Amino acid sequence: MDVPRGLDPRWLDDDQQHAWRQLAAVMLKLPSELDHQLQHDAGLSHFEYWVMALLSEADGHRLRLSDLAAQANASLSRLSHVVTRLERRGWVRRTPSPDDARTTLAVLTDTGLGQVTAAAPGHVETVQQLVFDPLDREDVDHLARVCGAIADRLDRHRDG
């Protein structure tokens, strides 16, 4: 986002700078920790797990690729690459939608459901330890509110 000509950048004040650095540290450290745990325990990247978890929660374990991409906060291209990798492993398959042949569904296979179900306890324990154990109930409420506000702003920014 460019600063309009003639305007000074809106520099961060000390409190904002501190908060930004804390958020940046979480954004940089947490994904690698989640990936490490899932790779070690289940042979999955965090994003692969995320896609399979979303499918496991969907009606009939299936979603339109475009809906799955939106829920996964991913481009259709990125999602397509991941679905291809998961297809090769027999965990997901693509199928035309019975309602609209122009639409493709991603379907979690029984083997994929078993894989994501087996991976879930270790993943959830890692999330508990790294994210929620250091927080009290009020912190959790604040975290949800703050992250929701930032996510909403990011969605509006992306959508134009």
C-alpha positions in Angstrom: 0.0 0.0 0.0 1.6 3.2 -1.1 1.7 6.4 0.9 0.1 9.2 -1.1 2.6 11.8 -2.3 3.1 14.6 0.1 2.0 12.7 3.1 4.3 11.4 5.8 4.1 7.7 6.6 2.0 7.0 9.7 4.9 5.6 11.8 4.2 3.2 14.6 4.2 4.6 18.1 6.1 2.7 20.8 3.2 0.6 21.9 2.3 -0.2 18.3 5.9 -1.1 17.5 6.0 -3.5 20.5 2.7 -5.1 19.6 3.7 -5.4 16.0 7.0 -7.1 16.9 5.2 -9.6 19.2 2.6 -10.4 16.5 5.4 -10.7 13.8 7.2 -13.1 16.1 4.1 -15.3 16.5 3.5 -15.2 12.7 7.0 -16.4 12.0 7.5 -18.9 14.8 4.1 -20.6 15.1 3.7 -22.0 11.6 7.0 -23.7 11.6 6.3 -25.3 15.0 2.9 -26.6 13.8 4.5 -27.8 10.6 7.2 -29.6 12.5 4.9 -31.4 14.8 2.5 -32.5 12.0 5.4 -33.6 9.7 7.0 -35.5 12.6 3.8 -37.2 13.9 1.7 -37.5 10.7 3.7 -36.8 7.6 1.5 -33.7 6.9 2.2 -30.0 6.5 0.0 -27.8 8.6 -1.8 -26.6 5.5 -2.5 -30.2 4.3 -3.9 -31.0 7.8 -6.0 -27.8 7.7 -7.5 -28.7 4.3 -8.3 -32.3 5.5 -9.7 -31.0 8.8 -12.1 -28.7 6.9 -13.2 -31.5 4.7 -13.7 -33.8 7.7 -16.1 -31.2 9.2 -18.0 -30.7 6.0 -21.3 -32.4 5.2 -20.5 -35.6 3.5 -16.8 -34.8 3.9 -16.9 -32.8 0.6 -16.7 -29.2 -0.4 -16.6 -27.3 -3.7 -13.0 -26.4 -4.4 -13.8 -22.7 -4.4 -15.5 -23.0 -1.0 -12.7 -25.0 0.4 -10.2 -22.4 -0.8 -12.2 -19.6 0.8 -12.4 -21.5 4.1 -8.7 -22.4 4.0 -7.8 -18.7 3.3 -5.9 -19.9 0.2 -5.9 -19.1 -3.5 -7.6 -21.7 -5.7 -4.2 -22.4 -7.3 -2.5 -23.1 -3.9 -5.4 -25.3 -2.9 -5.3 -27.2 -6.2 -1.7 -28.1 -5.7 -2.3 -29.4 -2.1 -5.4 -31.4 -3.3 -3.2 -32.9 -6.0 -0.6 -34.0 -3.3 -3.4 -35.4 -1.1 -4.9 -37.2 -4.1 -1.6 -39.0 -4.8 -1.6 -40.3 -1.2 -5.2 -41.5 -1.5 -6.5 -39.1 1.1 -8.6 -36.8 -1.1 -10.3 -37.2 -4.4 -11.9 -34.8 -6.9 -15.3 -35.4 -8.4 -17.7 -33.4 -10.5 -20.6 -32.0 -8.5 -23.8 -33.9 -9.0 -25.6 -30.5 -8.9 -23.4 -28.7 -11.4 -20.9 -30.6 -13.7 -18.9 -27.4 -14.1 -18.1 -27.5 -10.4 -15.5 -29.8 -8.8 -15.7 -31.2 -5.3 -12.9 -32.2 -3.1 -13.9 -35.3 -1.1 -12.1 -36.7 1.9 -11.6 -40.4 1.4 -12.1 -42.9 4.3 -8.3 -43.3 4.4 -7.9 -39.5 4.6 -10.5 -39.3 7.4 -8.5 -41.9 9.3 -5.3 -39.9 8.7 -6.7 -36.6 9.9 -8.4 -38.3 12.8 -5.2 -39.9 13.9 -3.3 -36.6 13.5 -5.8 -34.5 15.4 -4.8 -35.3 19.1 -1.2 -34.5 18.6 -2.0 -31.3 16.7 -4.6 -30.1 19.3 -2.1 -30.8 22.1 0.5 -28.7 20.3 -1.9 -25.9 19.9 -2.9 -26.1 23.5 0.7 -26.0 24.7 1.9 -23.3 22.4 -1.1 -21.0 22.2 -3.6 -21.5 25.0 -1.6 -22.7 28.0 0.0 -19.3 28.6 -3.4 -17.5 28.4 -6.2 -17.1 30.8 -9.9 -17.1 29.7 -9.9 -13.3 29.3 -6.8 -13.5 27.2 -8.5 -16.1 24.9 -11.5 -13.8 24.5 -9.2 -10.9 23.6 -7.2 -13.1 21.2 -10.4 -14.1 19.4 -11.6 -10.5 19.2 -8.2 -9.1 18.0 -7.5 -11.8 15.5 -11.1 -11.5 14.2 -10.7 -7.7 13.7 -7.5 -8.2 11.8 -8.9 -11.0 9.7 -11.9 -9.0 8.8 -9.7 -6.1 7.7 -7.5 -8.4 5.6 -10.6 -9.8 3.9 -12.0 -6.4 3.1 -8.6 -5.3 1.8 -8.2 -8.3 -0.4 -11.8 -8.0 -1.7 -11.2 -4.5 -2.8 
